């Protein structure tokens, strides 16, 4: 890659740094600002790889177009003999050209429901205690949904869907039919749930923010999260960014969140407070 990127200046500018590629094991992601630059970079990388006895599999190489107008050029189907797609699975997560995580959350929900259905024999077994079944849900089912949750941008609509998924899992575990008219509150009280699934997702996001904030200044993760993207934003309401949920959870600016995250013990306390549910008590006065 060092040879392939010699005299190469194209890429995404974040925080004054150019990012032209991301690499994990044998998976490589290339970035370019135009179709011609992408063709040139891919061809150059392929030529250099052949010198080392490596060959790029064009049939498995996919290209995605992302633009600020969200048109994403649907008429373009091939670039450098590679298929142009609207979404793809990368490192186990769904990446879509709209830049959001809604489709990935829906996909994770479907996989989670399928996992609950496959464990139906366990939920029907009356010899297994309720406590053991809850531990199985938390150990075998919820981790499937939480894979990659640190990178999600959770809006209020997604939070409600996550809470609904959690209640569906608990009801399926207890084998409750909808005709029994059990409220969600009664089920949560019966199972003594202290932390909702959506709060676990929020806690993972905050923990991941603290982790990358404490990394060195040259860290790519820290640069992507805290660096400023080159260019101006489009007119209209700004879409919710990943860092916006950090500022919302702590009710403060990003630089203040970054300062607090540098102290590990303080940040752990902040994350615990931000994800702890507020207990409300209701007092019913007798009629006079």
C-alpha positions as CSV (number, residue, x, y, z in Angstrom):
1,X,0.0,0.0,0.0
2,X,2.9,2.4,0.6
3,X,4.1,1.8,-2.9
4,X,0.6,2.1,-4.4
5,X,-0.1,5.4,-2.6
6,X,3.2,7.1,-3.7
7,X,2.4,10.6,-5.1
8,X,-1.3,10.0,-4.4
9,X,-3.2,13.0,-3.0
10,X,-6.8,12.1,-3.4
11,X,-9.1,10.9,-0.6
12,X,-11.4,12.2,2.1
13,X,-10.0,15.1,4.1
14,X,-10.9,15.0,7.9
15,X,-9.2,17.3,10.4
16,X,-6.6,18.3,7.8
17,X,-5.6,14.7,7.1
18,X,-6.2,12.7,3.9
19,X,-7.8,9.2,4.3
20,X,-7.5,7.2,1.1
21,X,-7.8,3.7,2.5
22,X,-8.8,1.5,5.5
23,X,-7.3,-1.9,6.0
24,X,-8.3,-4.9,8.2
25,X,-6.5,-8.2,7.6
26,X,-7.0,-8.9,3.9
27,X,-10.0,-6.5,3.6
28,X,-9.1,-3.2,2.0
29,X,-11.4,-0.2,1.6
30,X,-10.4,2.6,-0.9
31,X,-11.7,6.2,-1.0
32,X,-11.8,8.5,-3.9
33,X,-13.6,11.7,-4.8
34,X,-14.5,10.8,-8.4
35,X,-15.0,7.8,-10.6
36,X,-11.8,8.4,-12.6
37,X,-9.8,8.6,-9.4
38,X,-11.3,5.4,-8.1
39,X,-10.4,3.6,-11.3
40,X,-6.9,4.9,-11.3
41,X,-6.3,4.0,-7.6
42,X,-7.8,0.5,-8.0
43,X,-5.7,-0.1,-11.2
44,X,-2.5,1.1,-9.5
45,X,-3.2,-1.1,-6.4
46,X,-3.8,-4.1,-8.6
47,X,-0.6,-3.6,-10.5
48,X,1.5,-3.3,-7.4
49,X,-0.2,-6.3,-5.8
50,X,0.7,-8.5,-8.8
51,X,4.4,-7.6,-8.2
52,X,4.1,-9.3,-4.8
53,X,2.2,-12.3,-6.1
54,X,-1.2,-11.0,-5.0
55,X,-4.3,-10.8,-7.2
56,X,-7.4,-8.8,-6.6
57,X,-10.7,-10.7,-7.0
58,X,-12.7,-8.3,-9.1
59,X,-15.9,-10.4,-8.7
60,X,-15.8,-9.9,-4.9
61,X,-14.7,-6.2,-5.1
62,X,-17.7,-3.8,-4.8
63,X,-17.9,-0.1,-5.3
64,X,-20.4,2.3,-3.6
65,X,-21.2,5.8,-4.6
66,X,-22.1,8.3,-1.9
67,X,-23.0,11.9,-2.6
68,X,-24.4,14.7,-0.6
69,X,-27.5,15.0,-2.8
70,X,-28.3,11.4,-1.9
71,X,-28.7,10.6,-5.6
72,X,-25.9,8.0,-5.5
73,X,-25.9,7.7,-9.3
74,X,-28.2,4.6,-9.7
75,X,-27.5,4.6,-13.5
76,X,-23.9,3.6,-12.9
77,X,-23.6,-0.1,-12.6
78,X,-19.9,-0.8,-13.3
79,X,-16.7,1.0,-12.4
80,X,-13.4,-0.6,-13.3
81,X,-15.2,-3.9,-14.1
82,X,-16.5,-3.9,-10.5
83,X,-20.2,-3.9,-9.5
84,X,-21.6,-0.7,-8.1
85,X,-24.0,-1.5,-5.2
86,X,-26.2,0.4,-2.8
87,X,-25.2,-1.6,0.3
88,X,-22.9,-4.4,1.4
89,X,-21.8,-6.4,4.4
90,X,-18.4,-5.4,5.7
91,X,-16.9,-7.0,8.8
92,X,-20.3,-8.4,9.7
93,X,-22.1,-5.0,9.5
94,X,-24.4,-3.6,6.8
95,X,-23.0,-0.5,5.2
96,X,-25.4,1.6,3.1
97,X,-24.8,4.5,0.8
98,X,-27.2,6.8,2.8
99,X,-24.7,6.9,5.7
100,X,-27.2,5.8,8.3
101,X,-27.6,2.7,10.4
102,X,-31.3,2.2,10.2
103,X,-31.0,-0.7,7.8
104,X,-28.3,-2.4,10.0
105,X,-30.5,-2.1,13.1
106,X,-33.5,-3.7,11.2
107,X,-31.2,-6.5,10.0
108,X,-29.9,-7.1,13.6
109,X,-33.5,-7.2,14.9
110,X,-34.4,-9.8,12.3
111,X,-31.4,-12.0,13.2
112,X,-32.2,-11.6,16.9
113,X,-35.8,-12.8,16.4
114,X,-34.6,-15.7,14.4
115,X,-32.2,-16.7,17.2
116,X,-35.1,-16.5,19.8
117,X,-37.2,-18.8,17.6
118,X,-34.4,-21.4,17.2
119,X,-34.2,-21.6,21.0
120,X,-37.9,-22.3,21.3
121,X,-37.3,-25.8,22.8
122,X,-35.5,-24.2,25.7
123,X,-38.3,-21.7,26.4
124,X,-40.9,-24.5,26.4
125,X,-38.9,-26.6,28.9
126,X,-40.5,-26.2,32.3
127,X,-37.5,-27.9,34.0
128,X,-35.3,-24.8,33.3
129,X,-35.8,-22.0,35.7
130,X,-36.8,-18.5,34.7
131,X,-33.5,-17.1,36.0
132,X,-31.5,-19.5,33.8
133,X,-33.6,-18.6,30.8
134,X,-32.9,-14.9,31.4
135,X,-29.2,-15.7,31.5
136,X,-29.4,-17.5,28.2
137,X,-31.2,-14.6,26.6
138,X,-28.5,-12.2,27.8
139,X,-25.7,-14.6,26.8
140,X,-26.9,-16.1,23.5
141,X,-29.5,-13.6,22.0
142,X,-28.7,-10.0,23.0
143,X,-25.0,-10.2,21.9
144,X,-26.3,-11.0,18.4
145,X,-28.2,-7.7,18.4
146,X,-25.4,-5.7,20.1
147,X,-22.7,-6.6,17.5
148,X,-21.3,-3.3,16.2
149,X,-23.8,-1.2,18.3
150,X,-20.9,1.1,19.3
151,X,-21.0,2.7,15.9
152,X,-24.8,3.3,15.7
153,X,-26.5,6.6,15.7
154,X,-29.6,6.1,17.8
155,X,-32.6,8.4,17.3
156,X,-35.8,8.3,19.4
157,X,-37.5,6.2,16.7
158,X,-34.7,3.6,16.8
159,X,-34.8,3.6,20.6
160,X,-38.5,2.7,20.7
161,X,-37.9,-0.1,18.2
162,X,-35.1,-1.5,20.4
163,X,-37.3,-1.4,23.4
164,X,-40.1,-3.2,21.5
165,X,-37.6,-5.9,20.4
166,X,-36.5,-6.4,24.0
167,X,-40.1,-6.8,25.2
168,X,-40.8,-9.3,22.3
169,X,-37.8,-11.4,23.5
170,X,-39.0,-11.4,27.1
171,X,-42.6,-12.3,26.1
172,X,-41.3,-15.1,23.8
173,X,-39.1,-16.4,26.7
174,X,-42.1,-16.4,29.1
175,X,-44.4,-17.8,26.3
176,X,-47.0,-15.1,26.8
177,X,-49.7,-14.8,24.2
178,X,-51.1,-11.4,23.2
179,X,-54.5,-12.5,24.5
180,X,-53.2,-12.5,28.1
181,X,-53.1,-8.6,28.0
182,X,-49.9,-8.3,30.1
183,X,-48.4,-4.8,30.2
184,X,-44.7,-4.2,29.6
185,X,-44.3,-2.7,33.1
186,X,-45.7,-5.9,34.7
187,X,-43.3,-8.1,32.7
188,X,-40.3,-5.8,33.6
189,X,-41.2,-5.9,37.3
190,X,-41.7,-9.7,37.2
191,X,-38.2,-10.2,35.6
192,X,-36.7,-7.5,37.7
193,X,-35.1,-5.8,34.7
194,X,-32.7,-3.1,35.9
195,X,-31.4,-1.9,32.6
196,X,-33.2,-1.8,29.2
197,X,-31.5,-3.0,26.0
198,X,-31.5,0.5,24.6
199,X,-29.6,1.7,27.6
200,X,-27.0,-1.0,27.1
201,X,-26.6,0.3,23.5
202,X,-26.2,3.9,24.8
203,X,-23.7,2.7,27.3
204,X,-21.6,0.9,24.7
205,X,-21.6,4.1,22.5
206,X,-20.4,6.2,25.4
207,X,-17.8,3.7,26.4
208,X,-16.5,3.5,22.9
209,X,-16.3,7.3,22.7
210,X,-14.2,7.3,25.9
211,X,-11.9,4.5,24.5
212,X,-11.1,6.3,21.3
213,X,-10.7,9.7,23.0
214,X,-7.9,8.4,25.2
215,X,-6.0,7.1,22.2
216,X,-3.0,9.0,20.6
217,X,-3.6,12.0,18.3
218,X,-2.6,9.9,15.3
219,X,-5.4,7.4,15.8
220,X,-7.6,7.1,12.8
221,X,-10.7,6.4,15.0
222,X,-10.1,9.6,17.0
223,X,-9.5,11.6,13.8
224,X,-12.8,10.4,12.2
225,X,-14.9,11.1,15.3
226,X,-13.4,14.4,16.4
227,X,-11.9,15.7,13.1
228,X,-13.7,18.3,11.0
229,X,-14.8,17.2,7.5
230,X,-13.7,19.4,4.7
231,X,-16.5,21.4,2.9
232,X,-19.8,23.0,3.8
233,X,-23.0,21.4,4.9
234,X,-26.1,21.4,2.7
235,X,-29.1,23.6,3.4
236,X,-31.9,22.3,5.5
237,X,-32.0,20.5,8.8
238,X,-28.7,18.8,9.7
239,X,-28.9,15.0,10.1
240,X,-28.1,13.6,13.4
241,X,-24.4,12.8,13.8
242,X,-22.8,10.1,15.9
243,X,-21.3,12.7,18.2
244,X,-24.6,14.4,18.7
245,X,-25.8,11.6,20.9
246,X,-22.7,12.0,23.0
247,X,-23.4,15.7,23.5
248,X,-27.1,14.9,24.2
249,X,-26.4,12.3,26.8
250,X,-24.0,14.6,28.7
251,X,-25.9,17.8,27.9
252,X,-22.7,19.6,27.0
253,X,-20.4,20.5,24.0
254,X,-18.2,18.0,22.4
255,X,-14.9,19.5,23.7
256,X,-16.2,19.2,27.3
257,X,-17.2,15.5,26.7
258,X,-13.7,14.9,25.3
259,X,-12.1,16.5,28.4
260,X,-14.1,14.3,30.8
261,X,-13.4,11.2,28.7
262,X,-9.7,11.5,29.2
263,X,-10.1,10.5,32.8
264,X,-11.1,6.8,32.8
265,X,-12.6,6.6,36.3
266,X,-14.6,9.8,35.8
267,X,-15.9,8.7,32.4
268,X,-17.0,5.4,33.8
269,X,-19.0,7.2,36.5
270,X,-20.6,9.5,33.9
271,X,-21.5,6.5,31.6
272,X,-23.1,4.7,34.6
273,X,-25.2,7.8,35.5
274,X,-26.2,8.4,31.9
275,X,-27.5,4.8,31.4
276,X,-29.1,4.3,34.9
277,X,-32.9,4.5,34.6
278,X,-34.7,7.2,36.7
279,X,-37.0,5.5,39.2
280,X,-40.4,7.2,39.5
281,X,-42.8,6.6,42.4
282,X,-46.5,7.3,42.1
283,X,-48.6,8.0,45.2
284,X,-52.3,7.6,45.1
285,X,-54.2,9.7,47.5
286,X,-57.4,8.3,49.1
287,X,-60.7,9.7,48.1
288,X,-62.3,12.1,50.6
